[in-house]
Amino acid sequence: MLAAGAALTALAPAEAAGGCGPGFHRGPYGGCRPNRRPVLVAPAAPVVGVYYGGRGYWDGHRYWRHRERWHGGWRYR
């Protein structure tokens, strides 16, 4: 008898959303609220002229180990 009850309990689906339906859940006052989308954080793009450790200075196209002032701007080497 106990085994039959355990088998039926295991087959019954769980109501995790509390009857709100897919994409919703119960709020603190019992109302249905939409689930929030996960926040994805992407790494920032490299900034021109910034030194990145282990790589070098980014000039917009590639990394350079050294840079120097040259005619009012920067020359990368």
All heavy atoms as a GROMACS GRO file, in nm:
protein
  597
    1MET      N    1   0.082  -0.119   0.000
    1MET     CA    2   0.000   0.000   0.000
    1MET      C    3   0.087   0.126   0.000
    1MET      O    4   0.061   0.220  -0.074
    1MET     CB    5  -0.092  -0.003   0.122
    1MET     CG    6  -0.188   0.112   0.126
    1MET     SD    7  -0.319   0.087   0.011
    1MET     CE    8  -0.457   0.107   0.111
    2LEU      N    9   0.188   0.125   0.081
    2LEU     CA   10   0.278   0.240   0.090
    2LEU      C   11   0.355   0.259  -0.041
    2LEU      O   12   0.374   0.371  -0.087
    2LEU     CB   13   0.374   0.222   0.207
    2LEU     CG   14   0.469   0.338   0.232
    2LEU    CD1   15   0.390   0.463   0.270
    2LEU    CD2   16   0.569   0.303   0.339
    3ALA      N   17   0.394   0.149  -0.103
    3ALA     CA   18   0.466   0.157  -0.230
    3ALA      C   19   0.378   0.213  -0.341
    3ALA      O   20   0.424   0.290  -0.426
    3ALA     CB   21   0.520   0.020  -0.269
    4ALA      N   22   0.250   0.178  -0.343
    4ALA     CA   23   0.159   0.228  -0.445
    4ALA      C   24   0.137   0.378  -0.428
    4ALA      O   25   0.132   0.454  -0.524
    4ALA     CB   26   0.026   0.155  -0.438
    5GLY      N   27   0.126   0.425  -0.304
    5GLY     CA   28   0.109   0.568  -0.278
    5GLY      C   29   0.233   0.647  -0.318
    5GLY      O   30   0.223   0.757  -0.374
    6ALA      N   31   0.350   0.591  -0.292
    6ALA     CA   32   0.475   0.658  -0.329
    6ALA      C   33   0.490   0.665  -0.480
    6ALA      O   34   0.538   0.765  -0.535
    6ALA     CB   35   0.594   0.585  -0.266
    7ALA      N   36   0.447   0.559  -0.550
    7ALA     CA   37   0.458   0.558  -0.696
    7ALA      C   38   0.364   0.662  -0.758
    7ALA      O   39   0.400   0.730  -0.854
    7ALA     CB   40   0.426   0.419  -0.750
    8LEU      N   41   0.243   0.675  -0.705
    8LEU     CA   42   0.149   0.775  -0.758
    8LEU      C   43   0.194   0.916  -0.728
    8LEU      O   44   0.175   1.007  -0.808
    8LEU     CB   45   0.009   0.750  -0.701
    8LEU     CG   46  -0.062   0.625  -0.751
    8LEU    CD1   47  -0.194   0.607  -0.678
    8LEU    CD2   48  -0.082   0.631  -0.901
    9THR      N   49   0.257   0.938  -0.614
    9THR     CA   50   0.308   1.069  -0.578
    9THR      C   51   0.422   1.108  -0.671
    9THR      O   52   0.435   1.223  -0.711
    9THR     CB   53   0.357   1.069  -0.432
    9THR    OG1   54   0.249   1.029  -0.348
    9THR    CG2   55   0.404   1.206  -0.390
   10ALA      N   56   0.506   1.012  -0.707
   10ALA     CA   57   0.620   1.040  -0.794
   10ALA      C   58   0.574   1.072  -0.936
   10ALA      O   59   0.641   1.146  -1.008
   10ALA     CB   60   0.714   0.921  -0.796
   11LEU      N   61   0.459   1.022  -0.979
   11LEU     CA   62   0.412   1.046  -1.114
   11LEU      C   63   0.335   1.178  -1.130
   11LEU      O   64   0.320   1.228  -1.239
   11LEU     CB   65   0.322   0.930  -1.159
   11LEU     CG   66   0.391   0.795  -1.176
   11LEU    CD1   67   0.288   0.689  -1.212
   11LEU    CD2   68   0.499   0.804  -1.282
   12ALA      N   69   0.286   1.234  -1.021
   12ALA     CA   70   0.207   1.357  -1.028
   12ALA      C   71   0.300   1.476  -1.053
   12ALA      O   72   0.403   1.490  -0.988
   12ALA     CB   73   0.131   1.377  -0.898
   13PRO      N   74   0.269   1.564  -1.149
   13PRO     CA   75   0.354   1.678  -1.175
   13PRO      C   76   0.345   1.780  -1.062
   13PRO      O   77   0.241   1.796  -0.998
   13PRO     CB   78   0.298   1.736  -1.305
   13PRO     CG   79   0.157   1.691  -1.309
   13PRO     CD   80   0.155   1.558  -1.240
   14ALA      N   81   0.451   1.850  -1.037
   14ALA     CA   82   0.456   1.950  -0.930
   14ALA      C   83   0.406   2.084  -0.983
   14ALA      O   84   0.433   2.121  -1.097
   14ALA     CB   85   0.598   1.964  -0.879
   15GLU      N   86   0.332   2.156  -0.903
   15GLU     CA   87   0.282   2.289  -0.939
   15GLU      C   88   0.379   2.394  -0.886
   15GLU      O   89   0.353   2.462  -0.787
   15GLU     CB   90   0.142   2.310  -0.880
   15GLU     CG   91   0.035   2.232  -0.950
   15GLU     CD   92   0.007   2.285  -1.090
   15GLU    OE1   93   0.022   2.405  -1.112
   15GLU    OE2   94  -0.026   2.204  -1.176
   16ALA      N   95   0.491   2.409  -0.950
   16ALA     CA   96   0.592   2.503  -0.903
   16ALA      C   97   0.548   2.648  -0.925
   16ALA      O   98   0.582   2.736  -0.848
   16ALA     CB   99   0.724   2.479  -0.974
   17ALA      N  100   0.472   2.675  -1.029
   17ALA     CA  101   0.428   2.811  -1.058
   17ALA      C  102   0.306   2.851  -0.977
   17ALA      O  103   0.262   2.964  -0.983
   17ALA     CB  104   0.399   2.826  -1.207
   18GLY      N  105   0.248   2.761  -0.903
   18GLY     CA  106   0.133   2.793  -0.820
   18GLY      C  107   0.008   2.818  -0.900
   18GLY      O  108  -0.079   2.893  -0.857
   19GLY      N  109  -0.005   2.761  -1.018
   19GLY     CA  110  -0.124   2.776  -1.099
   19GLY      C  111  -0.125   2.901  -1.185
   19GLY      O  112  -0.227   2.935  -1.244
   20CYS      N  113  -0.013   2.971  -1.197
   20CYS     CA  114  -0.008   3.094  -1.276
   20CYS      C  115   0.018   3.067  -1.424
   20CYS      O  116  -0.005   3.154  -1.506
   20CYS     CB  117   0.101   3.186  -1.222
   20CYS     SG  118   0.061   3.256  -1.062
   21GLY      N  119   0.071   2.952  -1.458
   21GLY     CA  120   0.100   2.922  -1.597
   21GLY      C  121   0.246   2.941  -1.629
   21GLY      O  122   0.323   2.994  -1.549
   22PRO      N  123   0.286   2.900  -1.749
   22PRO     CA  124   0.427   2.911  -1.785
   22PRO      C  125   0.469   3.058  -1.798
   22PRO      O  126   0.398   3.140  -1.854
   22PRO     CB  127   0.438   2.838  -1.919
   22PRO     CG  128   0.300   2.830  -1.971
   22PRO     CD  129   0.207   2.836  -1.854
   23GLY      N  130   0.586   3.089  -1.745
   23GLY     CA  131   0.639   3.225  -1.753
   23GLY      C  132   0.591   3.316  -1.640
   23GLY      O  133   0.624   3.434  -1.639
   24PHE      N  134   0.515   3.262  -1.545
   24PHE     CA  135   0.464   3.342  -1.433
   24PHE      C  136   0.488   3.269  -1.302
   24PHE      O  137   0.507   3.148  -1.299
   24PHE     CB  138   0.314   3.368  -1.450
   24PHE     CG  139   0.284   3.460  -1.564
   24PHE    CD1  140   0.265   3.410  -1.692
   24PHE    CD2  141   0.274   3.597  -1.544
   24PHE    CE1  142   0.236   3.493  -1.798
   24PHE    CE2  143   0.246   3.682  -1.650
   24PHE     CZ  144   0.227   3.630  -1.777
   25HIS      N  145   0.487   3.342  -1.193
   25HIS     CA  146   0.499   3.284  -1.060
   25HIS      C  147   0.416   3.366  -0.962
   25HIS      O  148   0.369   3.474  -0.995
   25HIS     CB  149   0.646   3.281  -1.015
   25HIS     CG  150   0.704   3.418  -0.995
   25HIS    ND1  151   0.750   3.493  -1.099
   25HIS    CD2  152   0.722   3.492  -0.883
   25HIS    CE1  153   0.794   3.610  -1.051
   25HIS    NE2  154   0.779   3.612  -0.921
   26ARG      N  155   0.397   3.312  -0.842
   26ARG     CA  156   0.320   3.382  -0.739
   26ARG      C  157   0.407   3.488  -0.674
   26ARG      O  158   0.520   3.464  -0.637
   26ARG     CB  159   0.270   3.286  -0.633
   26ARG     CG  160   0.165   3.191  -0.681
   26ARG     CD  161   0.032   3.260  -0.686
   26ARG     NE  162  -0.069   3.167  -0.737
   26ARG     CZ  163  -0.189   3.203  -0.768
   26ARG    NH1  164  -0.227   3.328  -0.754
   26ARG    NH2  165  -0.275   3.116  -0.817
   27GLY      N  166   0.352   3.608  -0.658
   27GLY     CA  167   0.422   3.717  -0.590
   27GLY      C  168   0.402   3.708  -0.439
   27GLY      O  169   0.336   3.617  -0.388
   28PRO      N  170   0.455   3.805  -0.363
   28PRO     CA  171   0.445   3.799  -0.218
   28PRO      C  172   0.302   3.814  -0.166
   28PRO      O  173   0.273   3.772  -0.055
   28PRO     CB  174   0.531   3.917  -0.172
   28PRO     CG  175   0.543   4.006  -0.290
   28PRO     CD  176   0.532   3.919  -0.409
   29TYR      N  177   0.210   3.870  -0.243
   29TYR     CA  178   0.071   3.887  -0.200
   29TYR      C  179  -0.024   3.789  -0.268
   29TYR      O  180  -0.145   3.805  -0.262
   29TYR     CB  181   0.025   4.031  -0.224
   29TYR     CG  182   0.109   4.130  -0.148
   29TYR    CD1  183   0.199   4.211  -0.215
   29TYR    CD2  184   0.102   4.139  -0.010
   29TYR    CE1  185   0.277   4.301  -0.146
   29TYR    CE2  186   0.179   4.229   0.060
   29TYR     CZ  187   0.268   4.310  -0.007
   29TYR     OH  188   0.347   4.397   0.062
   30GLY      N  189   0.034   3.688  -0.337
   30GLY     CA  190  -0.047   3.582  -0.395
   30GLY      C  191  -0.088   3.603  -0.539
   30GLY      O  192  -0.149   3.517  -0.599
   31GLY      N  193  -0.057   3.717  -0.597
   31GLY     CA  194  -0.092   3.743  -0.737
   31GLY      C  195   0.010   3.683  -0.832
   31GLY      O  196   0.122   3.652  -0.796
   32CYS      N  197  -0.029   3.665  -0.957
   32CYS     CA  198   0.062   3.613  -1.059
   32CYS      C  199   0.148   3.726  -1.113
   32CYS      O  200   0.098   3.833  -1.148
   32CYS     CB  201  -0.018   3.548  -1.172
   32CYS     SG  202  -0.104   3.400  -1.121
   33ARG      N  203   0.278   3.699  -1.122
   33ARG     CA  204   0.373   3.798  -1.172
   33ARG      C  205   0.457   3.733  -1.280
   33ARG      O  206   0.491   3.615  -1.271
   33ARG     CB  207   0.464   3.845  -1.059
   33ARG     CG  208   0.386   3.902  -0.941
   33ARG     CD  209   0.477   3.939  -0.830
   33ARG     NE  210   0.541   4.066  -0.866
   33ARG     CZ  211   0.638   4.121  -0.795
   33ARG    NH1  212   0.683   4.061  -0.688
   33ARG    NH2  213   0.690   4.235  -0.832
   34PRO      N  214   0.496   3.807  -1.384
   34PRO     CA  215   0.581   3.749  -1.489
   34PRO      C  216   0.722   3.725  -1.438
   34PRO      O  217   0.773   3.801  -1.355
   34PRO     CB  218   0.580   3.854  -1.600
   34PRO     CG  219   0.546   3.981  -1.531
   34PRO     CD  220   0.460   3.945  -1.415
   35ASN      N  221   0.783   3.617  -1.486
   35ASN     CA  222   0.922   3.590  -1.454
   35ASN      C  223   1.009   3.692  -1.526
   35ASN      O  224   0.981   3.731  -1.639
   35ASN     CB  225   0.963   3.450  -1.497
   35ASN     CG  226   0.890   3.344  -1.419
   35ASN    OD1  227   0.844   3.367  -1.309
   35ASN    ND2  228   0.881   3.226  -1.478
   36ARG      N  229   1.115   3.734  -1.461
   36ARG     CA  230   1.208   3.828  -1.525
   36ARG      C  231   1.304   3.753  -1.615
   36ARG      O  232   1.341   3.640  -1.588
   36ARG     CB  233   1.288   3.903  -1.419
   36ARG     CG  234   1.203   3.996  -1.337
   36ARG     CD  235   1.290   4.074  -1.245
   36ARG     NE  236   1.207   4.164  -1.164
   36ARG     CZ  237   1.256   4.252  -1.081
   36ARG    NH1  238   1.385   4.262  -1.065
   36ARG    NH2  239   1.176   4.329  -1.012
   37ARG      N  240   1.346   3.822  -1.719
   37ARG     CA  241   1.448   3.762  -1.806
   37ARG      C  242   1.583   3.769  -1.737
   37ARG      O  243   1.611   3.864  -1.665
   37ARG     CB  244   1.456   3.839  -1.938
   37ARG     CG  245   1.334   3.823  -2.022
   37ARG     CD  246   1.352   3.891  -2.154
   37ARG     NE  247   1.234   3.875  -2.235
   37ARG     CZ  248   1.224   3.918  -2.358
   37ARG    NH1  249   1.322   3.982  -2.414
   37ARG    NH2  250   1.114   3.898  -2.426
   38PRO      N  251   1.671   3.672  -1.762
   38PRO     CA  252   1.804   3.678  -1.700
   38PRO      C  253   1.884   3.794  -1.759
   38PRO      O  254   1.874   3.824  -1.878
   38PRO     CB  255   1.867   3.544  -1.736
   38PRO     CG  256   1.789   3.494  -1.851
   38PRO     CD  257   1.651   3.551  -1.840
   39VAL      N  258   1.960   3.859  -1.676
   39VAL     CA  259   2.043   3.971  -1.719
   39VAL      C  260   2.176   3.917  -1.767
   39VAL      O  261   2.248   3.850  -1.692
   39VAL     CB  262   2.065   4.070  -1.602
   39VAL    CG1  263   2.156   4.183  -1.646
   39VAL    CG2  264   1.931   4.123  -1.554
   40LEU      N  265   2.209   3.943  -1.892
   40LEU     CA  266   2.335   3.898  -1.949
   40LEU      C  267   2.434   4.013  -1.947
   40LEU      O  268   2.405   4.123  -1.993
   40LEU     CB  269   2.315   3.850  -2.093
   40LEU     CG  270   2.216   3.735  -2.111
   40LEU    CD1  271   2.200   3.703  -2.259
   40LEU    CD2  272   2.264   3.613  -2.036
   41VAL      N  273   2.552   3.987  -1.894
   41VAL     CA  274   2.655   4.089  -1.886
   41VAL      C  275   2.765   4.052  -1.984
   41VAL      O  276   2.828   3.948  -1.971
   41VAL     CB  277   2.712   4.098  -1.743
   41VAL    CG1  278   2.823   4.201  -1.737
   41VAL    CG2  279   2.602   4.131  -1.645
   42ALA      N  280   2.785   4.136  -2.084
   42ALA     CA  281   2.888   4.112  -2.185
   42ALA      C  282   3.012   4.193  -2.149
   42ALA      O  283   3.002   4.302  -2.095
   42ALA     CB  284   2.838   4.154  -2.323
   43PRO      N  285   3.131   4.141  -2.178
   43PRO     CA  286   3.251   4.218  -2.151
   43PRO      C  287   3.255   4.343  -2.237
   43PRO      O  288   3.208   4.344  -2.351
   43PRO     CB  289   3.366   4.123  -2.185
   43PRO     CG  290   3.304   4.017  -2.270
   43PRO     CD  291   3.159   4.010  -2.234
   44ALA      N  292   3.309   4.449  -2.183
   44ALA     CA  293   3.317   4.576  -2.255
   44ALA      C  294   3.417   4.564  -2.371
   44ALA      O  295   3.515   4.490  -2.364
   44ALA     CB  296   3.360   4.687  -2.161
   45ALA      N  297   3.390   4.636  -2.478
   45ALA     CA  298   3.480   4.637  -2.593
   45ALA      C  299   3.608   4.712  -2.555
   45ALA      O  300   3.605   4.803  -2.473
   45ALA     CB  301   3.412   4.706  -2.710
   46PRO      N  302   3.722   4.676  -2.613
   46PRO     CA  303   3.846   4.746  -2.582
   46PRO      C  304   3.838   4.893  -2.625
   46PRO      O  305   3.777   4.926  -2.726
   46PRO     CB  306   3.953   4.672  -2.661
   46PRO     CG  307   3.886   4.569  -2.740
   46PRO     CD  308   3.742   4.566  -2.705
   47VAL      N  309   3.900   4.980  -2.545
   47VAL     CA  310   3.899   5.124  -2.570
   47VAL      C  311   4.032   5.164  -2.634
   47VAL      O  312   4.139   5.122  -2.588
   47VAL     CB  313   3.877   5.201  -2.439
   47VAL    CG1  314   3.879   5.350  -2.461
   47VAL    CG2  315   3.747   5.157  -2.374
   48VAL      N  316   4.027   5.244  -2.738
   48VAL     CA  317   4.147   5.288  -2.810
   48VAL      C  318   4.237   5.365  -2.716
   48VAL      O  319   4.193   5.455  -2.644
   48VAL     CB  320   4.110   5.374  -2.933
   48VAL    CG1  321   4.234   5.432  -2.997
   48VAL    CG2  322   4.031   5.292  -3.032
   49GLY      N  323   4.366   5.331  -2.715
   49GLY     CA  324   4.466   5.402  -2.635
   49GLY      C  325   4.483   5.352  -2.494
   49GLY      O  326   4.565   5.405  -2.420
   50VAL      N  327   4.409   5.251  -2.453
   50VAL     CA  328   4.418   5.198  -2.317
   50VAL      C  329   4.512   5.078  -2.317
   50VAL      O  330   4.509   4.995  -2.407
   50VAL     CB  331   4.278   5.157  -2.265
   50VAL    CG1  332   4.287   5.087  -2.131
   50VAL    CG2  333   4.189   5.278  -2.256
   51TYR      N  334   4.598   5.072  -2.213
   51TYR     CA  335   4.689   4.960  -2.199
   51TYR      C  336   4.618   4.845  -2.128
   51TYR      O  337   4.559   4.864  -2.022
   51TYR     CB  338   4.814   4.999  -2.120
   51TYR     CG  339   4.911   4.885  -2.105
   51TYR    CD1  340   4.998   4.854  -2.208
   51TYR    CD2  341   4.914   4.808  -1.990
   51TYR    CE1  342   5.086   4.748  -2.197
   51TYR    CE2  343   5.002   4.702  -1.978
   51TYR     CZ  344   5.088   4.673  -2.082
   51TYR     OH  345   5.174   4.568  -2.072
   52TYR      N  346   4.623   4.726  -2.186
   52TYR     CA  347   4.565   4.606  -2.127
   52TYR      C  348   4.680   4.513  -2.090
   52TYR      O  349   4.758   4.474  -2.177
   52TYR     CB  350   4.469   4.538  -2.225
   52TYR     CG  351   4.347   4.622  -2.251
   52TYR    CD1  352   4.341   4.709  -2.359
   52TYR    CD2  353   4.238   4.617  -2.166
   52TYR    CE1  354   4.230   4.788  -2.382
   52TYR    CE2  355   4.125   4.695  -2.188
   52TYR     CZ  356   4.123   4.780  -2.296
   52TYR     OH  357   4.013   4.858  -2.317
   53GLY      N  358   4.688   4.481  -1.960
   53GLY     CA  359   4.798   4.398  -1.911
   53GLY      C  360   4.808   4.266  -1.984
   53GLY      O  361   4.709   4.198  -2.004
   54GLY      N  362   4.930   4.230  -2.021
   54GLY     CA  363   4.953   4.104  -2.091
   54GLY      C  364   4.926   4.110  -2.240
   54GLY      O  365   4.954   4.017  -2.313
   55ARG      N  366   4.869   4.222  -2.288
   55ARG     CA  367   4.839   4.237  -2.431
   55ARG      C  368   4.908   4.358  -2.490
   55ARG      O  369   4.972   4.350  -2.591
   55ARG     CB  370   4.689   4.248  -2.452
   55ARG     CG  371   4.616   4.121  -2.417
   55ARG     CD  372   4.472   4.132  -2.452
   55ARG     NE  373   4.406   4.005  -2.428
   55ARG     CZ  374   4.282   3.982  -2.455
   55ARG    NH1  375   4.207   4.077  -2.507
   55ARG    NH2  376   4.229   3.866  -2.430
   56GLY      N  377   4.886   4.474  -2.430
   56GLY     CA  378   4.946   4.597  -2.481
   56GLY      C  379   4.840   4.704  -2.502
   56GLY      O  380   4.731   4.698  -2.448
   57TYR      N  381   4.875   4.805  -2.582
   57TYR     CA  382   4.784   4.915  -2.612
   57TYR      C  383   4.693   4.877  -2.729
   57TYR      O  384   4.739   4.822  -2.829
   57TYR     CB  385   4.863   5.041  -2.650
   57TYR     CG  386   4.940   5.100  -2.535
   57TYR    CD1  387   5.073   5.073  -2.517
   57TYR    CD2  388   4.876   5.184  -2.446
   57TYR    CE1  389   5.144   5.127  -2.412
   57TYR    CE2  390   4.945   5.239  -2.340
   57TYR     CZ  391   5.079   5.211  -2.323
   57TYR     OH  392   5.148   5.265  -2.218
   58TRP      N  393   4.568   4.909  -2.719
   58TRP     CA  394   4.472   4.882  -2.826
   58TRP      C  395   4.463   5.005  -2.914
   58TRP      O  396   4.441   5.115  -2.866
   58TRP     CB  397   4.336   4.848  -2.766
   58TRP     CG  398   4.228   4.825  -2.866
   58TRP    CD1  399   4.123   4.906  -2.892
   58TRP    CD2  400   4.215   4.714  -2.955
   58TRP    NE1  401   4.045   4.853  -2.990
   58TRP    CE2  402   4.099   4.735  -3.032
   58TRP    CE3  403   4.290   4.600  -2.978
   58TRP    CZ2  404   4.057   4.645  -3.128
   58TRP    CZ3  405   4.248   4.511  -3.073
   58TRP    CH2  406   4.134   4.533  -3.148
   59ASP      N  407   4.481   4.992  -3.046
   59ASP     CA  408   4.474   5.107  -3.136
   59ASP      C  409   4.348   5.104  -3.223
   59ASP      O  410   4.334   5.184  -3.314
   59ASP     CB  411   4.598   5.114  -3.224
   59ASP     CG  412   4.601   5.011  -3.335
   59ASP    OD1  413   4.526   4.911  -3.326
   59ASP    OD2  414   4.676   5.029  -3.432
   60GLY      N  415   4.256   5.014  -3.197
   60GLY     CA  416   4.134   5.003  -3.274
   60GLY      C  417   4.136   4.886  -3.371
   60GLY      O  418   4.032   4.847  -3.423
   61HIS      N  419   4.254   4.832  -3.396
   61HIS     CA  420   4.268   4.720  -3.489
   61HIS      C  421   4.345   4.603  -3.428
   61HIS      O  422   4.313   4.489  -3.455
   61HIS     CB  423   4.338   4.764  -3.618
   61HIS     CG  424   4.268   4.874  -3.688
   61HIS    ND1  425   4.149   4.856  -3.755
   61HIS    CD2  426   4.295   5.006  -3.700
   61HIS    CE1  427   4.108   4.970  -3.806
   61HIS    NE2  428   4.195   5.063  -3.773
   62ARG      N  429   4.448   4.634  -3.349
   62ARG     CA  430   4.529   4.529  -3.288
   62ARG      C  431   4.598   4.583  -3.164
   62ARG      O  432   4.595   4.702  -3.137
   62ARG     CB  433   4.632   4.474  -3.387
   62ARG     CG  434   4.730   4.579  -3.437
   62ARG     CD  435   4.837   4.519  -3.521
   62ARG     NE  436   4.937   4.461  -3.433
   62ARG     CZ  437   5.061   4.434  -3.468
   62ARG    NH1  438   5.102   4.457  -3.590
   62ARG    NH2  439   5.146   4.383  -3.383
   63TYR      N  440   4.662   4.494  -3.088
   63TYR     CA  441   4.735   4.534  -2.967
   63TYR      C  442   4.881   4.560  -3.002
   63TYR      O  443   4.942   4.490  -3.082
   63TYR     CB  444   4.728   4.422  -2.863
   63TYR     CG  445   4.591   4.404  -2.803
   63TYR    CD1  446   4.505   4.307  -2.851
   63TYR    CD2  447   4.549   4.485  -2.700
   63TYR    CE1  448   4.379   4.291  -2.796
   63TYR    CE2  449   4.423   4.471  -2.644
   63TYR     CZ  450   4.339   4.374  -2.693
   63TYR     OH  451   4.214   4.359  -2.639
   64TRP      N  452   4.939   4.663  -2.939
   64TRP     CA  453   5.079   4.699  -2.956
   64TRP      C  454   5.145   4.704  -2.819
   64TRP      O  455   5.086   4.752  -2.723
   64TRP     CB  456   5.093   4.835  -3.023
   64TRP     CG  457   5.038   4.840  -3.161
   64TRP    CD1  458   4.910   4.865  -3.198
   64TRP    CD2  459   5.110   4.817  -3.282
   64TRP    NE1  460   4.896   4.860  -3.334
   64TRP    CE2  461   5.018   4.831  -3.388
   64TRP    CE3  462   5.241   4.788  -3.311
   64TRP    CZ2  463   5.056   4.816  -3.520
   64TRP    CZ3  464   5.278   4.773  -3.443
   64TRP    CH2  465   5.187   4.786  -3.546
   65ARG      N  466   5.270   4.660  -2.809
   65ARG     CA  467   5.342   4.658  -2.681
   65ARG      C  468   5.384   4.798  -2.638
   65ARG      O  469   5.386   4.829  -2.520
   65ARG     CB  470   5.466   4.569  -2.690
   65ARG     CG  471   5.433   4.425  -2.704
   65ARG     CD  472   5.388   4.370  -2.574
   65ARG     NE  473   5.351   4.229  -2.588
   65ARG     CZ  474   5.291   4.161  -2.497
   65ARG    NH1  475   5.258   4.217  -2.384
   65ARG    NH2  476   5.260   4.037  -2.517
   66HIS      N  477   5.424   4.883  -2.732
   66HIS     CA  478   5.478   5.015  -2.698
   66HIS      C  479   5.406   5.123  -2.778
   66HIS      O  480   5.360   5.099  -2.889
   66HIS     CB  481   5.628   5.021  -2.730
   66HIS     CG  482   5.707   4.912  -2.665
   66HIS    ND1  483   5.740   4.914  -2.532
   66HIS    CD2  484   5.757   4.795  -2.713
   66HIS    CE1  485   5.807   4.805  -2.502
   66HIS    NE2  486   5.818   4.730  -2.611
   67ARG      N  487   5.404   5.245  -2.721
   67ARG     CA  488   5.354   5.359  -2.795
   67ARG      C  489   5.434   5.481  -2.754
   67ARG      O  490   5.491   5.487  -2.645
   67ARG     CB  491   5.205   5.381  -2.773
   67ARG     CG  492   5.170   5.441  -2.641
   67ARG     CD  493   5.022   5.470  -2.632
   67ARG     NE  494   4.992   5.534  -2.505
   67ARG     CZ  495   4.874   5.584  -2.474
   67ARG    NH1  496   4.775   5.577  -2.559
   67ARG    NH2  497   4.855   5.641  -2.357
   68GLU      N  498   5.441   5.579  -2.843
   68GLU     CA  499   5.515   5.702  -2.815
   68GLU      C  500   5.446   5.819  -2.884
   68GLU      O  501   5.374   5.801  -2.982
   68GLU     CB  502   5.659   5.689  -2.864
   68GLU     CG  503   5.670   5.662  -3.012
   68GLU     CD  504   5.811   5.631  -3.056
   68GLU    OE1  505   5.892   5.589  -2.972
   68GLU    OE2  506   5.837   5.648  -3.176
   69ARG      N  507   5.467   5.939  -2.827
   69ARG     CA  508   5.410   6.060  -2.888
   69ARG      C  509   5.478   6.083  -3.022
   69ARG      O  510   5.601   6.072  -3.035
   69ARG     CB  511   5.435   6.180  -2.798
   69ARG     CG  512   5.346   6.184  -2.678
   69ARG     CD  513   5.219   6.249  -2.717
   69ARG     NE  514   5.132   6.265  -2.600
   69ARG     CZ  515   5.006   6.292  -2.609
   69ARG    NH1  516   4.949   6.306  -2.725
   69ARG    NH2  517   4.935   6.304  -2.502
   70TRP      N  518   5.397   6.121  -3.123
   70TRP     CA  519   5.453   6.142  -3.256
   70TRP      C  520   5.362   6.236  -3.334
   70TRP      O  521   5.247   6.202  -3.361
   70TRP     CB  522   5.466   6.007  -3.327
   70TRP     CG  523   5.541   6.011  -3.455
   70TRP    CD1  524   5.673   6.037  -3.473
   70TRP    CD2  525   5.488   5.986  -3.584
   70TRP    NE1  526   5.706   6.030  -3.604
   70TRP    CE2  527   5.593   5.999  -3.675
   70TRP    CE3  528   5.362   5.955  -3.632
   70TRP    CZ2  529   5.576   5.982  -3.812
   70TRP    CZ3  530   5.346   5.938  -3.768
   70TRP    CH2  531   5.453   5.951  -3.856
   71HIS      N  532   5.411   6.357  -3.365
   71HIS     CA  533   5.338   6.458  -3.442
   71HIS      C  534   5.198   6.484  -3.387
   71HIS      O  535   5.100   6.484  -3.461
   71HIS     CB  536   5.328   6.418  -3.590
   71HIS     CG  537   5.460   6.414  -3.660
   71HIS    ND1  538   5.528   6.527  -3.696
   71HIS    CD2  539   5.538   6.309  -3.698
   71HIS    CE1  540   5.641   6.494  -3.755
   71HIS    NE2  541   5.650   6.360  -3.757
   72GLY      N  542   5.188   6.506  -3.258
   72GLY     CA  543   5.062   6.540  -3.196
   72GLY      C  544   4.968   6.422  -3.174
   72GLY      O  545   4.854   6.442  -3.135
   73GLY      N  546   5.015   6.303  -3.196
   73GLY     CA  547   4.932   6.184  -3.175
   73GLY      C  548   5.014   6.073  -3.114
   73GLY      O  549   5.115   6.099  -3.048
   74TRP      N  550   4.973   5.952  -3.138
   74TRP     CA  551   5.045   5.836  -3.087
   74TRP      C  552   5.094   5.749  -3.201
   74TRP      O  553   5.028   5.732  -3.301
   74TRP     CB  554   4.955   5.750  -2.998
   74TRP     CG  555   4.916   5.818  -2.870
   74TRP    CD1  556   4.797   5.875  -2.844
   74TRP    CD2  557   4.996   5.835  -2.755
   74TRP    NE1  558   4.796   5.927  -2.719
   74TRP    CE2  559   4.917   5.903  -2.660
   74TRP    CE3  560   5.126   5.801  -2.720
   74TRP    CZ2  561   4.965   5.938  -2.533
   74TRP    CZ3  562   5.171   5.834  -2.593
   74TRP    CH2  563   5.093   5.901  -2.503
   75ARG      N  564   5.214   5.695  -3.184
   75ARG     CA  565   5.268   5.597  -3.278
   75ARG      C  566   5.290   5.469  -3.198
   75ARG      O  567   5.353   5.471  -3.092
   75ARG     CB  568   5.399   5.644  -3.338
   75ARG     CG  569   5.459   5.541  -3.431
   75ARG     CD  570   5.566   5.596  -3.518
   75ARG     NE  571   5.683   5.635  -3.440
   75ARG     CZ  572   5.796   5.676  -3.496
   75ARG    NH1  573   5.806   5.686  -3.628
   75ARG    NH2  574   5.897   5.711  -3.422
   76TYR      N  575   5.234   5.360  -3.247
   76TYR     CA  576   5.243   5.232  -3.179
   76TYR      C  577   5.350   5.147  -3.242
   76TYR      O  578   5.368   5.145  -3.363
   76TYR     CB  579   5.109   5.159  -3.186
   76TYR     CG  580   4.997   5.231  -3.112
   76TYR    CD1  581   4.917   5.322  -3.178
   76TYR    CD2  582   4.976   5.208  -2.979
   76TYR    CE1  583   4.815   5.390  -3.111
   76TYR    CE2  584   4.875   5.274  -2.912
   76TYR     CZ  585   4.796   5.363  -2.978
   76TYR     OH  586   4.695   5.430  -2.911
   77ARG      N  587   5.426   5.074  -3.161
   77ARG     CA  588   5.528   4.982  -3.210
   77ARG      C  589   5.525   4.854  -3.133
   77ARG      O  590   5.494   4.846  -3.022
   77ARG     CB  591   5.668   5.040  -3.198
   77ARG     CG  592   5.686   5.164  -3.278
   77ARG     CD  593   5.827   5.190  -3.305
   77ARG     NE  594   5.877   5.297  -3.218
   77ARG     CZ  595   6.004   5.316  -3.198
   77ARG    NH1  596   6.093   5.239  -3.252
   77ARG    NH2  597   6.045   5.414  -3.124
   0.00000   0.00000   0.00000
